[in-house]
């Protein structure tokens, strides 16, 4: 039972053209409310097959429009007000389905292309900035991932990095809120097992775990042993400096004991200079 409301009826003009076409559709069986309440409505109905017309939207185009709509709904989950993304996008995707374009195949085809391009621009508004390779010179650290948002609303996403090698372990997937027409940096904690060049994939996901942007590849150069080597060299340098300071102090003391008071004072002043 469908109640189209008063918007389908024009004042002093009877039902609108849209309502007339709806009632004439082969899959619609008109019935009164009294018949439905009294149980006299038609329980089953058959729909006569109709051959597609040249002006109809092709199944391929319908599938493309439907896929965009699904992606729009997933993208809208990242915004506080989902309608700000879904409403204008869905309206754009419905334009090629207007009955007024049925007799104009060329215009309908152009409208399909325009709608897909327009919605694709919205779907690509959120993504990961392409960057250079990342070097990890310690056994653990945080990899910075820059996310851009060209939407008119803030977007909250989960930054999921997947490693293709056991030499790099991803410890967490941070959640970051990217301001409208801005950027935000997510710090992904990682752990390097051994030195290797590791390929990884970055995917932005909404709260339902659905991907909302195209995956971005990232190569991470893991140099887990370098951190230990640098620490060892630094520690050895400190030890050498400390030893040199001790030796110099001891030499000053020995020289001062072999000289007289006045000579020792002059020698200390010379050493200080």
Secondary structure, 3 states (H helix, E strand, C coil): CCCCCHHHEECCCEECHHHHHHHHCCCCCCCCHHHHHCCCCCCCCCCCCCCCCCCCCCHHHHHHHHHHHHHHHHHHCCCCCCHHHHHHHHHHHHHHHCHHHCCCHHHHHHHHHHHHHHHHHHHCCEEECCCCCEEECCCEEEEEEEEEECCCCCEEEEEEEEECCCCEEECCCCEEEECCCEEEEEEEEEEECCCEEEEEEEEEECCCCCECCCCEEEEEEECHHHHHHHHHHHHHHHHHHHHHHHHHHHHHHHHHHHCCHHHHHHHHHHHHC
